[in-house]
Structures are given as C-alpha cells and as structure tokens.
Amino acid sequence: MNNYSEEKGYFGEFGGSFVPEQLQAVLERLDEAFLRFKNDPEFLQEYHYYLKEYVGRENPLTYAERLTKKLGGARIYLKREDLNHTGAHKINNVVGQILLAKKMGAARVIAETGAGQHGVATATACAMMNIDCTIYMGKEDVRRQELNVFRMELLGAEVVAVNQGGGRLKDAVDEALKDLVANYESTFYLIGSAVGPHPYPSIVHYFQSVISEESKRQILEKEGCLPDAVVACVGGGSNAIGAFSAYLEDKDVRLIGAEPVEAATLTQGKPAVLHGFNSLCLQDDEGNPLPTESIAAGLDYPGIGPEHSFLKISGRAEYVTVTKKEVLEAFQEISRTEGIIPALESAHAIAHVIKLAPSLQEDSIIIVNLSGRGDKDVAEVKRLLELNV
C-alpha cells in the first residue's frame, strides 16, 4: 500500500486530519491500533477466517461471455463482490474494523450509510460480535432504501434518519461525526468509504485491497496476463480503491473510475476540507459543499477519498462521468444479458464499460468491479422506469 507522501496521512497534497483536539487524540489511538494489528499474525488469521467462513471469499472473477459477444471488442470479466455476505464489498472493510473495535475495547459502534450496504454490513458484524450499533442515514436515502433500513433494524441496529441538509450521505456523515465527538470515550466510528481524516482512508484501503489481490491472481490464472483496464464506480471511493490497489504499480493497466454526472467530484471538484480531510470537493462560489442528486445513494457525496484525488491529479487513474439514462440502461442490460442484477452504484461502472469495450481490440481485457447486488434498488429502478426518467 502506497501513501505517495513522506508526510503521514497524506496522498500528495490530499488527506490529513482537520478535527477538534479531543477527536484528534481518538484518531491517533486508532492509528496506533491499526499499525499494531495490521501485520499481527493472530489478528490477520482471525480477519481472514471471517473473510472465508463468514463473508464467503474468495469470490469469482466471472467471464461475461454474452455481454462481451454482444458489445464486441474487449473481453469483460466481473469481480463478483455482489456475492459476498450482505451483498456488497462493504463487508470486507467492516470485518476488519469491527475486529479493531473489539481489540480497542469499544462498547458501541456507529456508522454512516448512503445506499445502506455499509449500514447493513456494520449491523451484521455488530450482531455477530454482540456490540451495540447505531447507523446514521439521510432521510432521502431512508426513503430510497427502505428494504436496507428494515434489514439493519432486524439485525438489531438503531437507524437514525437525518433530516438536516438534503437528507443524504453527507448529512449522515455530519451527524455521525457529532456523535463521535460527544461519545468518543466509548464509541468506535466505523467509516465505510475511503474518506475521512487520517487514518481512515488508509484503513479502508488496507481492508478493501483484498478485491484486487484476488482479481490479479485470478486473471493471471485465467488469461496469463494482466488486464488492460480495471473499471469501478466511485462515490467516496472504497470499492474503487480496493479494485485498483494491486495494480497501482502496473503502469500499463488503466484504472478507470466512473462517477455520476450529478456528483462529478473528480471531474469538476476543487480542493477543500470536508469532514476532516482535504480532497477534491464540489463547491459553490462561497466554498460550501454542493448538494448532489445521484440515483445511486451510495455515490451521492460531494467529496471523494484523498487517494482518489491524488490518483486523478497525478494522472495514474482516469475518472469519467455517466448519465442517469446510461446507468438505467446498463442496469437492465447486464440483468438481461448475464442474469446478474447489479446495484445502481455498480451499474455506473457497467455503463462506462458498455462504451469502452467496443473501442478496444478483441484481445484486450477489462475487469469491472461489480461492487454490489441490486436487490435494494429494484423498487427504485421500477419507479424511475415508470416515470420514464
């Protein structure tokens, strides 16, 4: 894992920790625990035990044969994070952090969630570990993700609907941070994306890197070579940084993040401090975060992880936008062609692959990270299609 900077907690100019003094002490304690346990054989044995026996890893790298033939051009492989327990990549990071929380003696875990997948994964792990759990979720996301809200409550979590602001992921993060400041002595904040003050971006990167460690080994076994491109959706950036991680030093592998036109942080954002870290952020003329309106709740965030900001500015990764129409078409296309209903977030990556694959040679290879399954989105997609959005 590369930090790209000699200064701790920074990726180039991005990252850092801009928080109140009492919270900084909590983060320093977290950093110490992470550095102590991330290479501890006993901790890693326990982590990998749960990845295998509870999460169900390793998951397949599936050749999308019918989609490949229909599009022409590059061969398309799907990294099947949708097959994980709880239905998305989020559980990889949650298992790692919940084990850290236990090592640190936390009595309570809090988390934020947009699409609900991180909330479900956190509630699941807390139920397994018998730890009290509170999930903050924007009121608009509660409406859009009713099924996931019930799943969290069924697992024993308290779901707090946040009415402030636009009622979306940013507002949920705001409330979770307030909770942490008020209850830091007993509470562990389990951040779900590659955002937040140091050390969270590095922690999330570390636990999500299993995605690309597996896909790299799998593609070498299947094709005998590395892919030409790895594509993933980008909101806060956790599934994408996990999908990119093992390929960062392989300069011939294109790393491509697909984000919504309505939340185009990496293509339109400017440097700013949001939620305790410096990164690219969508802002108004006064420097305030702009509201976002993506159809995918998990991508509805005006900021982005600091490592993605560095990868964008340095040119190591490419970031593109896709439209709502393209996403809905991709959602239906892969459902009908491959029999896989993707999360709306993942459909952003598929939407770009549908444009990219035909432009490449037939001996080219694309790995697309299918970050989650679409059960949670079916009702919302049905509503949007009926409205002819």
C-alpha positions as CSV (number, residue, x, y, z in Angstrom):
1,M,0.0,0.0,0.0
2,N,1.5,3.4,-1.0
3,N,0.9,6.6,0.8
4,Y,2.6,8.7,-2.0
5,S,3.9,11.1,0.6
6,E,6.6,11.2,3.2
7,E,4.1,13.1,5.5
8,K,1.9,10.7,7.4
9,G,-1.7,10.7,6.4
10,Y,-1.3,12.4,3.0
11,F,-1.6,11.4,-0.6
12,G,0.3,14.2,-2.2
13,E,-1.5,17.4,-1.1
14,F,-4.6,15.5,-0.1
15,G,-5.6,13.9,3.1
16,G,-4.6,15.0,6.6
17,S,-6.7,15.3,9.7
18,F,-8.5,18.5,10.4
19,V,-10.6,17.8,13.5
20,P,-11.0,19.1,17.1
21,E,-8.2,18.3,19.5
22,Q,-10.1,15.8,21.6
23,L,-11.1,13.9,18.4
24,Q,-7.5,14.0,17.1
25,A,-6.5,12.1,20.2
26,V,-9.1,9.4,19.4
27,L,-7.8,9.2,15.8
28,E,-4.2,8.9,17.0
29,R,-5.2,6.0,19.2
30,L,-7.0,4.4,16.3
31,D,-3.9,4.8,14.1
32,E,-1.7,3.2,16.7
33,A,-4.0,0.2,17.0
34,F,-4.2,-0.2,13.2
35,L,-0.5,0.0,12.8
36,R,0.0,-2.5,15.6
37,F,-2.6,-5.1,14.4
38,K,-2.5,-4.8,10.6
39,N,0.6,-7.0,10.4
40,D,-0.1,-9.0,13.6
41,P,-0.3,-12.7,12.6
42,E,-3.0,-13.5,15.1
43,F,-5.2,-10.6,14.0
44,L,-4.7,-11.4,10.3
45,Q,-5.6,-15.1,10.9
46,E,-8.8,-14.0,12.6
47,Y,-9.6,-11.5,9.8
48,H,-9.0,-14.0,7.0
49,Y,-11.0,-16.6,8.9
50,Y,-14.1,-14.4,8.9
51,L,-13.5,-13.4,5.2
52,K,-13.6,-17.1,4.3
53,E,-16.1,-18.6,6.7
54,Y,-18.5,-15.6,7.1
55,V,-18.1,-13.3,4.1
56,G,-17.6,-16.2,1.6
57,R,-14.4,-15.1,0.0
58,E,-12.7,-15.6,-2.3
59,N,-15.5,-14.6,-4.8
60,P,-15.4,-15.4,-8.5
61,L,-13.9,-13.4,-11.4
62,T,-16.7,-14.2,-13.9
63,Y,-16.2,-14.0,-17.7
64,A,-19.2,-12.0,-19.0
65,E,-19.4,-14.1,-22.2
66,R,-22.7,-12.9,-23.6
67,L,-22.1,-9.2,-22.8
68,T,-18.7,-9.5,-24.4
69,K,-20.1,-11.0,-27.6
70,K,-22.9,-8.5,-27.7
71,L,-20.7,-5.5,-27.4
72,G,-17.7,-6.7,-29.4
73,G,-14.2,-5.7,-28.6
74,A,-12.6,-6.4,-25.2
75,R,-13.3,-9.4,-23.1
76,I,-15.2,-8.4,-19.9
77,Y,-14.7,-10.0,-16.5
78,L,-16.8,-9.2,-13.5
79,K,-15.3,-9.2,-10.0
80,R,-18.2,-10.6,-8.0
81,E,-18.4,-8.5,-4.8
82,D,-22.1,-8.9,-5.1
83,L,-21.8,-12.5,-3.9
84,N,-20.3,-11.5,-0.5
85,H,-22.5,-12.0,2.6
86,T,-24.7,-8.8,2.8
87,G,-24.4,-8.3,-0.9
88,A,-21.6,-5.9,-1.5
89,H,-17.9,-5.1,-1.0
90,K,-18.6,-3.2,2.2
91,I,-18.3,-6.2,4.5
92,N,-14.6,-6.6,3.7
93,N,-13.8,-3.4,5.5
94,V,-16.4,-3.8,8.2
95,V,-15.0,-7.2,9.3
96,G,-11.5,-5.6,9.6
97,Q,-12.7,-2.6,11.5
98,I,-15.0,-4.5,13.8
99,L,-12.1,-6.6,14.9
100,L,-10.1,-3.5,15.5
101,A,-13.0,-2.1,17.6
102,K,-13.0,-5.2,19.7
103,K,-9.3,-5.0,20.2
104,M,-9.7,-1.4,21.3
105,G,-12.4,-2.3,23.8
106,A,-15.2,-0.3,22.2
107,A,-18.7,-0.7,23.8
108,R,-20.6,0.8,20.9
109,V,-20.1,1.2,17.1
110,I,-21.6,4.0,14.9
111,A,-21.6,4.3,11.1
112,E,-22.9,6.3,8.3
113,T,-24.6,4.9,5.2
114,G,-26.0,6.0,1.9
115,A,-27.2,3.1,-0.1
116,G,-27.5,1.1,3.1
117,Q,-25.0,-1.6,2.2
118,H,-22.4,-0.3,4.6
119,G,-25.1,0.1,7.3
120,V,-26.3,-3.5,6.7
121,A,-22.7,-4.8,6.8
122,T,-22.0,-2.9,10.0
123,A,-25.2,-4.0,11.7
124,T,-24.4,-7.6,10.6
125,A,-20.9,-7.6,12.1
126,C,-22.1,-5.9,15.3
127,A,-24.8,-8.6,15.7
128,M,-22.2,-11.3,15.2
129,M,-19.8,-9.6,17.7
130,N,-22.6,-8.6,20.2
131,I,-21.8,-4.8,20.0
132,D,-24.4,-2.0,20.2
133,C,-24.8,-0.4,16.8
134,T,-26.2,3.0,15.6
135,I,-26.5,3.8,11.9
136,Y,-26.9,7.4,10.6
137,M,-28.7,7.7,7.3
138,G,-30.1,10.7,5.4
139,K,-33.9,10.9,5.3
140,E,-34.0,10.8,1.4
141,D,-31.8,7.6,1.5
142,V,-34.1,6.1,4.1
143,R,-36.9,6.5,1.6
144,R,-35.0,5.1,-1.3
145,Q,-33.5,2.2,0.6
146,E,-36.5,1.1,2.7
147,L,-35.5,-2.6,2.4
148,N,-32.0,-2.0,3.8
149,V,-33.4,0.1,6.6
150,F,-35.5,-2.8,7.7
151,R,-32.6,-5.2,7.4
152,M,-30.5,-3.0,9.7
153,E,-33.3,-2.8,12.3
154,L,-33.8,-6.6,12.0
155,L,-30.2,-7.1,12.8
156,G,-30.6,-5.0,16.0
157,A,-29.2,-1.7,14.9
158,E,-30.8,1.7,15.7
159,V,-31.2,3.6,12.4
160,V,-31.3,7.4,12.8
161,A,-32.9,9.3,9.9
162,V,-31.1,12.6,9.4
163,N,-33.4,15.5,8.4
164,Q,-30.7,18.2,8.2
165,G,-29.5,19.4,4.8
166,G,-30.5,17.4,1.8
167,G,-31.0,14.2,3.8
168,R,-28.2,12.4,2.0
169,L,-24.9,10.7,2.7
170,K,-23.0,14.0,3.5
171,D,-25.6,14.8,6.2
172,A,-25.4,11.3,7.7
173,V,-21.6,11.8,8.0
174,D,-22.1,15.1,9.7
175,E,-24.3,13.6,12.4
176,A,-22.1,10.6,12.9
177,L,-19.1,12.9,13.5
178,K,-21.2,14.9,16.0
179,D,-22.0,11.6,17.8
180,L,-18.3,10.6,17.9
181,V,-17.2,14.0,19.3
182,A,-19.9,13.6,22.1
183,N,-19.2,9.9,22.9
184,Y,-15.6,9.3,21.8
185,E,-14.6,7.5,25.0
186,S,-16.8,4.5,24.4
187,T,-17.6,4.7,20.7
188,F,-15.9,3.4,17.6
189,Y,-16.8,5.2,14.3
190,L,-16.7,2.6,11.6
191,I,-16.3,4.6,8.4
192,G,-17.5,2.8,5.2
193,S,-15.7,4.6,2.5
194,A,-12.1,5.7,1.7
195,V,-12.8,9.1,3.2
196,G,-12.5,10.9,6.5
197,P,-9.5,12.2,8.5
198,H,-6.3,10.1,8.8
199,P,-6.1,7.1,9.4
200,Y,-9.5,6.1,7.9
201,P,-8.5,6.3,4.1
202,S,-5.5,4.1,4.7
203,I,-7.5,1.7,6.9
204,V,-10.3,1.3,4.3
205,H,-7.7,0.9,1.5
206,Y,-6.0,-1.9,3.5
207,F,-9.1,-3.9,4.2
208,Q,-10.6,-3.4,0.7
209,S,-7.3,-4.3,-1.1
210,V,-8.4,-8.0,-0.9
211,I,-10.6,-7.3,-4.0
212,S,-7.7,-6.6,-6.4
213,E,-5.3,-9.1,-4.7
214,E,-7.8,-11.7,-5.7
215,S,-8.7,-10.4,-9.1
216,K,-5.0,-10.0,-10.1
217,R,-4.3,-13.6,-9.1
218,Q,-7.5,-14.8,-10.8
219,I,-6.9,-13.0,-14.1
220,L,-3.3,-14.3,-14.3
221,E,-4.7,-17.8,-13.9
222,K,-7.4,-17.4,-16.5
223,E,-5.7,-15.3,-19.1
224,G,-2.0,-15.5,-18.3
225,C,-1.7,-11.7,-18.3
226,L,-2.8,-8.5,-16.6
227,P,-6.0,-6.7,-17.7
228,D,-5.8,-3.7,-19.9
229,A,-8.2,-1.8,-17.7
230,V,-9.9,-2.1,-14.3
231,V,-13.2,-0.1,-14.0
232,A,-15.1,0.7,-10.8
233,C,-17.8,3.1,-9.7
234,V,-16.7,6.0,-7.5
235,G,-18.6,7.7,-4.7
236,G,-16.5,8.0,-1.6
237,G,-14.1,5.5,-3.3
238,S,-13.8,2.3,-1.2
239,N,-14.7,-0.3,-3.8
240,A,-12.7,1.5,-6.5
241,I,-9.5,1.8,-4.3
242,G,-9.9,-1.8,-3.4
243,A,-10.3,-2.8,-7.1
244,F,-7.3,-0.6,-8.1
245,S,-4.9,-1.3,-5.2
246,A,-2.9,-4.3,-6.5
247,Y,-2.5,-2.7,-9.9
248,L,-1.2,0.7,-8.8
249,E,2.4,-0.1,-9.8
250,D,1.4,-1.8,-13.0
251,K,1.5,1.3,-15.2
252,D,0.1,-0.5,-18.3
253,V,-3.1,-1.2,-16.5
254,R,-5.6,1.6,-16.9
255,L,-7.5,2.4,-13.8
256,I,-10.9,4.0,-14.5
257,G,-13.4,5.3,-12.0
258,A,-17.0,6.0,-13.2
259,E,-19.0,8.7,-11.3
260,P,-22.5,10.2,-11.7
261,V,-22.8,13.3,-13.8
262,E,-24.8,14.6,-10.8
263,A,-22.0,14.1,-8.3
264,A,-18.9,14.5,-10.6
265,T,-16.4,15.3,-7.8
266,L,-13.3,14.1,-9.6
267,T,-14.1,15.7,-12.9
268,Q,-15.4,19.0,-11.5
269,G,-14.3,19.3,-7.9
270,K,-11.7,21.6,-6.3
271,P,-9.5,21.1,-3.3
272,A,-11.3,21.7,0.0
273,V,-11.6,20.4,3.6
274,L,-14.7,18.3,4.2
275,H,-15.4,16.0,7.1
276,G,-11.9,16.5,8.5
277,F,-9.7,15.8,5.4
278,N,-8.5,17.7,2.3
279,S,-9.7,16.4,-1.0
280,L,-11.5,17.4,-4.2
281,C,-15.0,18.6,-3.5
282,L,-17.9,20.0,-5.3
283,Q,-18.4,23.6,-4.1
284,D,-20.4,26.7,-4.6
285,D,-18.9,30.2,-5.1
286,E,-18.6,30.6,-1.3
287,G,-16.8,27.3,-0.9
288,N,-19.7,25.3,0.6
289,P,-20.3,21.7,-0.5
290,L,-22.9,21.5,-3.3
291,P,-25.9,19.2,-3.0
292,T,-25.8,16.1,-5.1
293,E,-28.6,14.2,-6.8
294,S,-27.4,10.8,-8.0
295,I,-29.9,8.0,-8.4
296,A,-27.4,5.8,-6.6
297,A,-27.5,6.7,-2.9
298,G,-24.0,5.2,-2.4
299,L,-22.5,7.7,-4.9
300,D,-24.4,10.7,-3.6
301,Y,-21.4,12.5,-2.0
302,P,-19.9,15.9,-2.9
303,G,-16.4,14.8,-1.8
304,I,-14.1,11.9,-2.6
305,G,-11.3,9.9,-0.9
306,P,-8.0,11.8,-0.8
307,E,-6.2,8.9,-2.5
308,H,-8.5,9.1,-5.5
309,S,-7.9,12.9,-5.6
310,F,-4.1,12.2,-5.8
311,L,-4.6,9.5,-8.5
312,K,-6.6,12.0,-10.5
313,I,-4.2,14.9,-10.2
314,S,-1.1,12.6,-10.8
315,G,-2.7,11.0,-13.9
316,R,-2.4,7.5,-12.6
317,A,-6.2,6.9,-12.8
318,E,-8.8,8.2,-15.1
319,Y,-12.3,9.4,-14.0
320,V,-15.3,9.6,-16.2
321,T,-19.0,10.5,-15.8
322,V,-22.1,8.6,-16.8
323,T,-25.6,9.8,-17.1
324,K,-28.7,8.6,-15.3
325,K,-30.1,7.2,-18.6
326,E,-26.9,5.3,-19.3
327,V,-27.0,3.8,-15.8
328,L,-30.6,2.6,-16.1
329,E,-29.8,1.1,-19.5
330,A,-26.7,-0.7,-18.1
331,F,-28.7,-1.9,-15.1
332,Q,-31.2,-3.6,-17.5
333,E,-28.6,-4.7,-20.0
334,I,-26.4,-6.8,-17.6
335,S,-29.6,-8.2,-15.9
336,R,-30.9,-9.5,-19.2
337,T,-27.6,-10.5,-20.8
338,E,-25.8,-12.1,-17.8
339,G,-28.6,-12.8,-15.4
340,I,-27.0,-10.6,-12.8
341,I,-28.9,-7.7,-11.3
342,P,-26.3,-5.1,-10.2
343,A,-26.5,-2.4,-7.6
344,L,-27.2,1.0,-9.1
345,E,-23.7,2.0,-8.0
346,S,-22.1,-0.9,-9.9
347,A,-24.3,0.0,-12.9
348,H,-22.3,3.2,-13.3
349,A,-19.2,1.1,-13.9
350,I,-21.1,-1.2,-16.3
351,A,-22.4,1.9,-18.2
352,H,-18.9,3.0,-18.9
353,V,-17.7,-0.5,-19.9
354,I,-20.6,-0.7,-22.4
355,K,-19.0,2.4,-24.1
356,L,-15.3,1.3,-23.6
357,A,-15.3,-2.4,-24.6
358,P,-16.2,-1.9,-28.3
359,S,-13.4,0.7,-28.7
360,L,-10.7,-1.9,-27.7
361,Q,-9.2,-4.9,-29.5
362,E,-10.6,-8.4,-29.1
363,D,-7.5,-9.5,-27.2
364,S,-8.0,-6.7,-24.7
365,I,-9.3,-7.5,-21.2
366,I,-11.4,-5.4,-18.9
367,I,-12.1,-6.2,-15.2
368,V,-15.2,-4.4,-13.9
369,N,-15.8,-4.4,-10.1
370,L,-19.4,-5.5,-9.6
371,S,-19.4,-3.9,-6.2
372,G,-22.9,-5.0,-5.1
373,R,-26.1,-6.6,-6.0
374,G,-29.3,-4.8,-6.9
375,D,-32.0,-6.2,-4.6
376,K,-32.0,-3.0,-2.7
377,D,-32.6,-0.9,-5.9
378,V,-35.2,-2.9,-7.8
379,A,-38.2,-0.9,-6.4
380,E,-36.5,2.4,-7.1
381,V,-35.5,1.4,-10.6
382,K,-39.1,0.2,-11.3
383,R,-40.3,3.7,-10.1
384,L,-37.8,5.5,-12.3
385,L,-38.5,3.5,-15.4
386,E,-42.3,4.0,-14.9
387,L,-41.6,7.8,-14.7
388,N,-39.5,7.4,-17.9
389,V,-36.5,9.1,-16.2
